[in-house]
Amino acid sequence: MLLSDPFAAALGHLEVAASYSAQHRRDAKLAIARLNWLRGHFPNKRGLPNQILRRLVSTACLYVVEQSDANDDRFDRGLADDVAVLTAAFAAVRRHAG
């Protein structure tokens, strides 16, 4: 699947998933915060480390969009894996972006 804006797709998916339950709302809130930070700190295209980080962040967005991933997003705590993926991308960008 090709998306012109992976951030917008992931945010849209999380906004819909937030309506499923109170737990989904809490998880979506954290995931949206991570996505917004990643969008604001998206690495530039200079250098191999930044190019790899850009791919990592885009892949994390695509993971969020996939509803039937490690934990199906429709079930209880279904967004927990999405939050974990975004948190890992967040940590990598904070640590390695140049």
C-alpha positions as a Markdown table, in Angstrom:
| # | Residue | x | y | z |
|---|---|---|---|---|
| 1 | Met | 0.0 | 0.0 | 0.0 |
| 2 | Leu | 1.4 | 3.4 | -1.0 |
| 3 | Leu | 0.3 | 6.4 | 1.0 |
| 4 | Ser | 1.1 | 10.0 | 0.1 |
| 5 | Asp | 1.1 | 11.0 | 3.8 |
| 6 | Pro | 1.8 | 8.2 | 6.2 |
| 7 | Phe | 1.4 | 10.5 | 9.2 |
| 8 | Ala | -2.1 | 11.6 | 8.1 |
| 9 | Ala | -3.1 | 8.0 | 7.5 |
| 10 | Ala | -1.8 | 6.9 | 10.9 |
| 11 | Leu | -3.5 | 9.8 | 12.7 |
| 12 | Gly | -6.8 | 9.1 | 10.9 |
| 13 | His | -6.6 | 5.5 | 11.9 |
| 14 | Leu | -5.9 | 6.4 | 15.5 |
| 15 | Glu | -8.7 | 8.9 | 15.7 |
| 16 | Val | -11.2 | 6.2 | 14.5 |
| 17 | Ala | -9.7 | 3.6 | 16.9 |
| 18 | Ala | -10.0 | 6.0 | 19.8 |
| 19 | Ser | -13.8 | 5.7 | 19.6 |
| 20 | Tyr | -13.8 | 2.0 | 20.4 |
| 21 | Ser | -13.3 | 2.3 | 24.2 |
| 22 | Ala | -11.8 | 4.3 | 27.0 |
| 23 | Gln | -8.6 | 2.2 | 26.8 |
| 24 | His | -8.4 | 2.8 | 23.1 |
| 25 | Arg | -8.8 | 6.6 | 23.8 |
| 26 | Arg | -5.9 | 6.6 | 26.3 |
| 27 | Asp | -3.6 | 4.5 | 24.0 |
| 28 | Ala | -4.6 | 6.7 | 20.9 |
| 29 | Lys | -3.8 | 9.8 | 22.9 |
| 30 | Leu | -0.2 | 8.7 | 23.6 |
| 31 | Ala | 0.2 | 7.4 | 20.0 |
| 32 | Ile | -1.0 | 10.6 | 18.5 |
| 33 | Ala | 1.4 | 12.6 | 20.8 |
| 34 | Arg | 4.3 | 10.4 | 19.5 |
| 35 | Leu | 3.2 | 10.8 | 15.9 |
| 36 | Asn | 3.0 | 14.6 | 16.2 |
| 37 | Trp | 6.4 | 14.7 | 17.7 |
| 38 | Leu | 7.8 | 12.5 | 15.0 |
| 39 | Arg | 6.2 | 14.6 | 12.3 |
| 40 | Gly | 7.8 | 17.7 | 13.8 |
| 41 | His | 11.2 | 16.1 | 14.1 |
| 42 | Phe | 11.2 | 14.0 | 10.9 |
| 43 | Pro | 14.9 | 13.6 | 9.9 |
| 44 | Asn | 16.1 | 15.4 | 6.9 |
| 45 | Lys | 17.5 | 13.4 | 3.9 |
| 46 | Arg | 21.2 | 14.2 | 4.5 |
| 47 | Gly | 23.3 | 11.2 | 5.5 |
| 48 | Leu | 22.6 | 7.5 | 5.7 |
| 49 | Pro | 21.5 | 7.5 | 9.4 |
| 50 | Asn | 18.8 | 10.1 | 8.7 |
| 51 | Gln | 17.6 | 8.2 | 5.6 |
| 52 | Ile | 17.3 | 5.0 | 7.6 |
| 53 | Leu | 15.4 | 6.9 | 10.4 |
| 54 | Arg | 13.0 | 8.3 | 7.8 |
| 55 | Arg | 12.3 | 4.8 | 6.6 |
| 56 | Leu | 11.8 | 3.6 | 10.2 |
| 57 | Val | 9.3 | 6.4 | 11.0 |
| 58 | Ser | 7.4 | 5.8 | 7.7 |
| 59 | Thr | 7.3 | 2.1 | 8.5 |
| 60 | Ala | 6.0 | 2.8 | 12.0 |
| 61 | Cys | 3.2 | 4.9 | 10.5 |
| 62 | Leu | 2.3 | 2.0 | 8.1 |
| 63 | Tyr | 2.3 | -0.4 | 11.1 |
| 64 | Val | -0.2 | 1.8 | 12.9 |
| 65 | Val | -2.5 | 1.9 | 9.8 |
| 66 | Glu | -2.5 | -2.0 | 9.7 |
| 67 | Gln | -5.5 | -2.9 | 11.8 |
| 68 | Ser | -4.8 | -6.7 | 12.1 |
| 69 | Asp | -1.2 | -6.4 | 13.3 |
| 70 | Ala | 0.3 | -8.1 | 16.4 |
| 71 | Asn | -2.7 | -7.1 | 18.4 |
| 72 | Asp | -5.9 | -6.5 | 16.4 |
| 73 | Asp | -6.7 | -2.8 | 16.9 |
| 74 | Arg | -10.4 | -3.6 | 17.5 |
| 75 | Phe | -9.8 | -5.6 | 20.6 |
| 76 | Asp | -9.0 | -4.5 | 24.2 |
| 77 | Arg | -5.4 | -3.1 | 24.4 |
| 78 | Gly | -5.3 | -3.5 | 20.6 |
| 79 | Leu | -3.4 | -0.2 | 20.3 |
| 80 | Ala | -0.7 | -1.2 | 22.8 |
| 81 | Asp | 1.6 | -2.6 | 20.1 |
| 82 | Asp | 1.1 | 0.5 | 18.0 |
| 83 | Val | 2.1 | 2.7 | 20.9 |
| 84 | Ala | 5.2 | 0.5 | 21.5 |
| 85 | Val | 6.2 | 0.7 | 17.8 |
| 86 | Leu | 5.8 | 4.5 | 17.8 |
| 87 | Thr | 7.7 | 4.8 | 21.1 |
| 88 | Ala | 10.6 | 2.8 | 19.7 |
| 89 | Ala | 10.7 | 5.0 | 16.6 |
| 90 | Phe | 10.5 | 8.1 | 18.9 |
| 91 | Ala | 13.5 | 6.9 | 20.9 |
| 92 | Ala | 15.5 | 6.1 | 17.8 |
| 93 | Val | 15.0 | 9.5 | 16.3 |
| 94 | Arg | 15.7 | 11.3 | 19.6 |
| 95 | Arg | 18.9 | 9.3 | 20.0 |
| 96 | His | 20.3 | 9.2 | 16.4 |
| 97 | Ala | 18.9 | 12.0 | 14.2 |
| 98 | Gly | 21.5 | 14.4 | 13.1 |
